Amino acid sequence: MSVKQPHVAAARIVQDAGGELVGRTRLQKVAFLMQLAGFDKSFSFEYRHYGPYSEDLAQAMDIAVLLGPVNEAERLAEWGGRYSIYSLVGQVPGVDSDADRSHFVQEAKKIDAVELELAATAAYLFEVEGIGKVYPGNPWEETARRKPTKVVGGRLAKAAQAYENLRQIKTILPLPELPPLGQSI
């Protein structure tokens, strides 16, 4: 179900996350996976450096912060960059409660940020760009090719497992079944 006001749809993601969501990148990846799962079609996504990204979602969250009911606290990361913590200040007006959607978001937000980025990227490459679906290749291998520094330490395999775990959650549309690591069409 799409919400007519994008800032309300953005705030609903934080509400579904239990009232707090850490990181702009995590927000983007959770929202993209929600869309694949059929929970929302409010935002359009394109591929960027960190995987699926929606400028509409970024702007909608900025508006949700300006109008409330979302608060954004920026923090300094250990590596020197900045990250955001989104928290719900009040109720999101006119938003339905959906236990399945909330469960999906809460499970997705538990995934390590880099592994979530890798999983969402592979899903995007498969579903939107057709790698391993329409065109030859494997979306996991293409993700590793595009993000070589992020797949170290077994992170790609962990991302694949996290994605499979999300596929087991009740959704409106099943998340696409990606080819296993090492298997191409």
Secondary structure, DSSP 4 states (H G I P E B T S, - for coil): ---SSHHHHHHHHHHHTTSEEE-HHHHHHHHHHHHHTTS------EEETTEEE-HHHHHHHHHHHHHSSEEEEEEE-TTS-EEEEEEE-SPPTT----HHHHHHHHHHHTS-HHHHHHHHHHHHHHHTT-BTTTBSS-HHHHHHHH-TTTSGGGHHHHHHHHHHHHHTS--SSPPP-PPPTT---
